[in-house]
Amino acid sequence: MAKTEYDEEFEESGSGFSRFLFFVTPILFTVVLLGVLLTLFNINVRNTLMDFGSKIPIVKNFVPDPEGTDKEKSKEQVKKQEKETSTEATVKQLKEQVAKQEADLQEANRQVTEHEGKVKELQEQLDSAEQKTAQQEQAAEQEAYQKEVKKLAQLYAQMSPSKAAAILGNLTTEETLQMLSVMSNDSKAAILEKMDPQKAADISIKLKDVNSSEDLAISALQSRLKKESADEASTPKTNAGLDDAQLSQTFSSMSADAASTLVLQTYKISADKALKILKAVDDSTRSNILAKMAEQDEKLSVKILNQLISK
């Protein structure tokens, strides 16, 4: 059957539309799919495309500003300003706290310094008071000492010159000088006339060089100590200790009670002497003494016995 011209045109027209749909359908599907995906992921495609177009030369002149850019920028600026304001407020608050702490620290240091100053001042006052008290006590002692010296010198002055000279002759030169220094000139002259000429001459020379009563007191004390030391060194020692026989005889004649008490007291002063006594007596006397010692102080008696055995 022969095709008419209309049928041929229709077939050609249908074939072209089919090809158009063949190419357009995938594109439409892709566009719709992208639109759905972009909607799901909340991506602003328009603003993205406009932003991309604004970067192309010449084209950027025809591309309007993306919708919402100003608002977003405004929001970002507001957020940025709020953040900066918050940061500045935080920094300001921290600075205020630091300043307050520094002020508190300075105040504490000031109080510590003030307290130390008060303590130092009180310590100085205490030291000064103690020094003053010591000086007053020393002055009182010196005054009392000088009163006694004057009383004694007055007593010598009331004696006959010969008796006073005899007594002062047994004192050291410094002690005699101390006594004569507080007497009247008449009493001095009367006593010096009756003294040994050599000693009287020495004292007369020293009388004119007298400085103070305190120096005289020190010199007198030193001379007395020196004289006593010399006398002690020149005196022969005649008191020799008891030998073992004498110790044995002495403690054997004593009662056990008295001997034990004496040994215990001696041990507290000198352990060696107590042990020497126990070694000197005979066995019978020693046993009686130890028995009585144990009754008085068992612990100390055991200690003494151990030392007695070990030595």
RODO-2510 file (C-alpha; in nm, 4 decimals, decimal comma):
residues 311
     n   res          X          Y          Z
     1     m     0,0000     0,0000     0,0000
     2     a     0,1565     0,3154    -0,1067
     3     k     0,2231     0,5821     0,1630
     4     t     0,0834     0,9201     0,1101
     5     e     0,2829     1,2339     0,1485
     6     y     0,1007     1,3144     0,4742
     7     d     0,1997     0,9857     0,6252
     8     e     0,5617     1,0374     0,5385
     9     e     0,5610     1,3807     0,6957
    10     f     0,3975     1,2389     1,0092
    11     e     0,6570     0,9678     1,0423
    12     e     0,9390     1,2144     1,0017
    13     s     0,7778     1,4430     1,2590
    14     g     0,7250     1,1548     1,5111
    15     s     1,0789     1,0308     1,4686
    16     g     1,2241     1,3793     1,5496
    17     f     1,0112     1,4195     1,8627
    18     s     1,1208     1,0775     1,9825
    19     r     1,4817     1,1705     1,9453
    20     f     1,4178     1,4941     2,1340
    21     l     1,2584     1,3064     2,4216
    22     f     1,5435     1,0600     2,4184
    23     f     1,7927     1,3338     2,4909
    24     v     1,5810     1,5595     2,7100
    25     t     1,4395     1,2950     2,9438
    26     p     1,7732     1,2016     3,1085
    27     i     1,8608     1,5685     3,1409
    28     l     1,5305     1,6493     3,3074
    29     f     1,5678     1,3497     3,5361
    30     t     1,9152     1,4607     3,6329
    31     v     1,8019     1,8188     3,6982
    32     v     1,5074     1,7015     3,9097
    33     l     1,7303     1,4620     4,1030
    34     l     1,9875     1,7324     4,1684
    35     g     1,7128     1,9684     4,2797
    36     v     1,5794     1,7099     4,5234
    37     l     1,9263     1,6347     4,6584
    38     l     2,0146     2,0003     4,6947
    39     t     1,6866     2,0598     4,8737
    40     l     1,7526     1,7702     5,1111
    41     f     2,1048     1,8946     5,1926
    42     n     1,9889     2,2575     5,2201
    43     i     2,2356     2,3916     4,9637
    44     n     2,1607     2,7326     4,8197
    45     v     2,2362     2,6637     4,4510
    46     r     2,1297     3,0021     4,3265
    47     n     2,3592     3,1885     4,5535
    48     t     2,6367     2,9445     4,4725
    49     l     2,5917     2,9919     4,0974
    50     m     2,5692     3,3663     4,1372
    51     d     2,8803     3,3653     4,3489
    52     f     3,0562     3,1594     4,0825
    53     g     2,9309     3,3946     3,8056
    54     s     3,0429     3,7007     3,9976
    55     k     3,3986     3,5740     3,9682
    56     i     3,3867     3,5544     3,5838
    57     p     3,5035     3,8716     3,4025
    58     i     3,2319     4,0647     3,2120
    59     v     2,9685     3,8164     3,3343
    60     k     3,0020     3,9449     3,6901
    61     n     2,8675     4,2824     3,5691
    62     f     2,5317     4,1201     3,4877
    63     v     2,5109     3,8950     3,7923
    64     p     2,3096     4,0442     4,0821
    65     d     2,4193     3,9984     4,4388
    66     p     2,3170     3,6597     4,5759
    67     e     1,9908     3,6713     4,7619
    68     g     2,0363     3,6801     5,1328
    69     t     2,4063     3,7665     5,1190
    70     d     2,3582     4,1005     5,2888
    71     k     2,1433     3,9425     5,5555
    72     e     2,3951     3,6681     5,6145
    73     k     2,6763     3,9192     5,6254
    74     s     2,4734     4,1286     5,8642
    75     k     2,4085     3,8252     6,0830
    76     e     2,7734     3,7293     6,0711
    77     q     2,8737     4,0815     6,1638
    78     v     2,6237     4,0834     6,4480
    79     k     2,7555     3,7482     6,5710
    80     k     3,1117     3,8686     6,5325
    81     q     3,0345     4,1879     6,7212
    82     e     2,8558     3,9920     6,9930
    83     k     3,1509     3,7554     7,0171
    84     e     3,3963     4,0447     7,0309
    85     t     3,1792     4,2191     7,2886
    86     s     3,1606     3,9009     7,4944
    87     t     3,5363     3,8512     7,4650
    88     e     3,6033     4,2113     7,5609
    89     a     3,3695     4,1772     7,8577
    90     t     3,5444     3,8579     7,9659
    91     v     3,8869     4,0169     7,9268
    92     k     3,7681     4,3232     8,1169
    93     q     3,6290     4,1042     8,3939
    94     l     3,9533     3,9069     8,4143
    95     k     4,1553     4,2282     8,4225
    96     e     3,9357     4,3581     8,7027
    97     q     3,9849     4,0334     8,8956
    98     v     4,3624     4,0496     8,8432
    99     a     4,3673     4,4146     8,9489
   100     k     4,1632     4,3311     9,2589
   101     q     4,3949     4,0428     9,3480
   102     e     4,6993     4,2654     9,2977
   103     a     4,5407     4,5300     9,5186
   104     d     4,4638     4,2668     9,7840
   105     l     4,8213     4,1387     9,7599
   106     q     4,9625     4,4891     9,7955
   107     e     4,7381     4,5496    10,0951
   108     a     4,8491     4,2205    10,2513
   109     n     5,2149     4,3094    10,1895
   110     r     5,1556     4,6519    10,3412
   111     q     4,9975     4,4958    10,6488
   112     v     5,2853     4,2467    10,6790
   113     t     5,5398     4,5274    10,6477
   114     e     5,3492     4,7336    10,9028
   115     h     5,3273     4,4342    11,1363
   116     e     5,7002     4,3647    11,1001
   117     g     5,7718     4,7290    11,1715
   118     k     5,5603     4,7160    11,4874
   119     v     5,7299     4,3933    11,5962
   120     k     6,0718     4,5475    11,5365
   121     e     5,9708     4,8599    11,7263
   122     l     5,8374     4,6551    12,0184
   123     q     6,1539     4,4429    12,0197
   124     e     6,3668     4,7570    12,0292
   125     q     6,1560     4,8910    12,3145
   126     l     6,1902     4,5592    12,4970
   127     d     6,5679     4,5528    12,4447
   128     s     6,5923     4,9116    12,5594
   129     a     6,3809     4,8376    12,8677
   130     e     6,5894     4,5297    12,9506
   131     q     6,9114     4,7243    12,9045
   132     k     6,7769     5,0062    13,1188
   133     t     6,6659     4,7593    13,3862
   134     a     7,0056     4,5898    13,3815
   135     q     7,1783     4,9254    13,4124
   136     q     6,9497     5,0238    13,6986
   137     e     7,0128     4,6936    13,8756
   138     q     7,3858     4,7293    13,8233
   139     a     7,3735     5,0878    13,9482
   140     a     7,1708     4,9780    14,2513
   141     e     7,4191     4,7003    14,3266
   142     q     7,7096     4,9389    14,2828
   143     e     7,5418     5,1943    14,5073
   144     a     7,4733     4,9315    14,7744
   145     y     7,8336     4,8124    14,7476
   146     q     7,9662     5,1661    14,7854
   147     k     7,7453     5,2182    15,0901
   148     e     7,8988     4,9105    15,2517
   149     v     8,2484     5,0334    15,1638
   150     k     8,1741     5,3728    15,3178
   151     k     8,0319     5,2109    15,6316
   152     l     8,3412     4,9949    15,6682
   153     a     8,5717     5,2909    15,6006
   154     q     8,3828     5,4946    15,8596
   155     l     8,4294     5,2116    16,1064
   156     y     8,8059     5,2155    16,0458
   157     a     8,8079     5,5934    16,0808
   158     q     8,6414     5,5685    16,4208
   159     m     8,9126     5,3309    16,5462
   160     s     9,2420     5,4437    16,6786
   161     p     9,4878     5,5039    16,3913
   162     s     9,7212     5,2300    16,5132
   163     k     9,4497     4,9623    16,5228
   164     a     9,3101     5,0690    16,1863
   165     a     9,6605     5,0656    16,0360
   166     a     9,7217     4,7144    16,1736
   167     i     9,3992     4,5832    16,0187
   168     l     9,4503     4,7580    15,6845
   169     g     9,8045     4,6250    15,6789
   170     n     9,6629     4,2740    15,6378
   171     l     9,4587     4,3808    15,3347
   172     t     9,5922     4,4084    14,9827
   173     t     9,7174     4,7445    14,8620
   174     e     9,4130     4,7848    14,6363
   175     e     9,1703     4,7040    14,9194
   176     t     9,3428     4,9505    15,1519
   177     l     9,3357     5,2123    14,8765
   178     q     8,9620     5,1540    14,8342
   179     m     8,8977     5,2126    15,2057
   180     l     9,1159     5,5224    15,2332
   181     s     8,9648     5,6786    14,9190
   182     v     8,6313     5,7385    15,0962
   183     m     8,7821     5,8699    15,4231
   184     s     8,8475     6,2279    15,5154
   185     n     9,1981     6,3646    15,4725
   186     d     9,2524     6,3744    15,8504
   187     s     9,1610     6,0061    15,8889
   188     k     9,3823     5,9132    15,5926
   189     a     9,6804     6,0984    15,7370
   190     a     9,6378     5,9493    16,0850
   191     i     9,6162     5,5917    15,9566
   192     l     9,8992     5,6289    15,7030
   193     e    10,1274     5,7519    15,9828
   194     k    10,0792     5,4231    16,1698
   195     m    10,1140     5,1940    15,8647
   196     d    10,4232     5,0276    15,7247
   197     p    10,6234     5,3068    15,5558
   198     q    10,6669     5,1188    15,2287
   199     k    10,2994     5,0287    15,1994
   200     a    10,1992     5,3793    15,3085
   201     a    10,4203     5,5239    15,0356
   202     d    10,2671     5,2980    14,7691
   203     i     9,9151     5,3863    14,8783
   204     s     9,9947     5,7582    14,8910
   205     i    10,1169     5,7525    14,5318
   206     k     9,8103     5,5613    14,4112
   207     l     9,5662     5,7848    14,5987
   208     k     9,6377     6,0741    14,3646
   209     d     9,5595     5,8564    14,0592
   210     v     9,2209     5,7308    14,1795
   211     n     8,9655     5,7524    13,8960
   212     s     8,6352     5,6067    14,0098
   213     s     8,4903     5,3945    14,2838
   214     e     8,3943     5,1290    14,0281
   215     d     8,7557     5,0909    13,9132
   216     l     8,8691     5,0683    14,2742
   217     a     8,6125     4,7966    14,3454
   218     i     8,7269     4,5911    14,0469
   219     s     9,0938     4,6309    14,1397
   220     a     9,0237     4,5346    14,5005
   221     l     8,8326     4,2233    14,3973
   222     q     9,1039     4,1159    14,1543
   223     s     9,3759     4,1641    14,4145
   224     r     9,1811     3,9608    14,6707
   225     l     9,1336     3,6708    14,4271
   226     k     9,5003     3,6829    14,3334
   227     k     9,6073     3,6782    14,7004
   228     e     9,3783     3,3856    14,7853
   229     s     9,5105     3,1871    14,4891
   230     a     9,8676     3,2535    14,5976
   231     d     9,7913     3,1559    14,9587
   232     e     9,6220     2,8364    14,8467
   233     a     9,9153     2,7435    14,6254
   234     s    10,1671     2,8060    14,9040
   235     t     9,9716     2,6093    15,1669
   236     p    10,0886     2,2437    15,1760
   237     k     9,8188     1,9812    15,1403
   238     t     9,8086     1,7703    15,4557
   239     n     9,4704     1,6067    15,4035
   240     a     9,5487     1,2748    15,2379
   241     g     9,2678     1,0306    15,1687
   242     l     9,2072     0,7236    15,3845
   243     d     9,3803     0,4075    15,2725
   244     d     9,2005     0,0739    15,2320
   245     a     9,2868    -0,0408    15,5850
   246     q     9,1426     0,2745    15,7379
   247     l     8,8281     0,2476    15,5245
   248     s     8,7820    -0,1157    15,6230
   249     q     8,8280    -0,0355    15,9921
   250     t     8,5878     0,2587    15,9744
   251     f     8,3007     0,0802    15,7968
   252     s     8,3488    -0,2453    15,9894
   253     s     8,2903    -0,0585    16,3144
   254     m     7,9681     0,0958    16,1799
   255     s     7,6264    -0,0692    16,1768
   256     a     7,5157    -0,2243    15,8470
   257     d     7,2215     0,0185    15,8213
   258     a     7,4382     0,3280    15,8618
   259     a     7,7110     0,1920    15,6335
   260     s     7,4627     0,0999    15,3575
   261     t     7,3014     0,4443    15,3696
   262     l     7,6413     0,6125    15,3546
   263     v     7,7549     0,3982    15,0600
   264     l     7,4350     0,4688    14,8638
   265     q     7,4660     0,8432    14,9176
   266     t     7,8363     0,8306    14,8308
   267     y     7,7566     0,6429    14,5063
   268     k     7,5236     0,9224    14,3973
   269     i     7,8128     1,1668    14,4326
   270     s     8,1033     0,9468    14,3203
   271     a     8,0552     0,5889    14,2019
   272     d     8,4288     0,5153    14,2197
   273     k     8,4504     0,6122    14,5864
   274     a     8,1499     0,3958    14,6778
   275     l     8,3024     0,0965    14,4972
   276     k     8,6355     0,1643    14,6705
   277     i     8,4639     0,1440    15,0105
   278     l     8,2959    -0,1882    14,9273
   279     k     8,6240    -0,3334    14,8032
   280     a     8,8121    -0,2202    15,1129
   281     v     8,5888    -0,3951    15,3709
   282     d     8,6022    -0,7678    15,4414
   283     d     8,3584    -1,0162    15,2871
   284     s     8,1303    -1,0425    15,5910
   285     t     8,0949    -0,6668    15,6287
   286     r     8,0441    -0,6257    15,2530
   287     s     7,7625    -0,8837    15,2463
   288     n     7,5838    -0,7160    15,5390
   289     i     7,6146    -0,3742    15,3768
   290     l     7,4865    -0,5035    15,0402
   291     a     7,1904    -0,6720    15,2095
   292     k     7,0856    -0,3482    15,3779
   293     m     7,1457    -0,1572    15,0556
   294     a     6,9088    -0,3933    14,8725
   295     e     6,6407    -0,3225    15,1316
   296     q     6,6747     0,0536    15,0772
   297     d     6,7178     0,0649    14,6973
   298     e     6,7173    -0,2722    14,5245
   299     k     6,7590    -0,1405    14,1703
   300     l     7,0579     0,0782    14,2554
   301     s     7,2103    -0,1993    14,4684
   302     v     7,1993    -0,4413    14,1738
   303     k     7,3692    -0,1808    13,9556
   304     i     7,6433    -0,1277    14,2163
   305     l     7,6940    -0,5033    14,2535
   306     n     7,7336    -0,5463    13,8768
   307     q     7,9943    -0,2704    13,8687
   308     l     8,1674    -0,4200    14,1699
   309     i     8,1966    -0,7573    13,9968
   310     s     8,3058    -0,6172    13,6609
   311     k     8,5839    -0,4006    13,8083
***
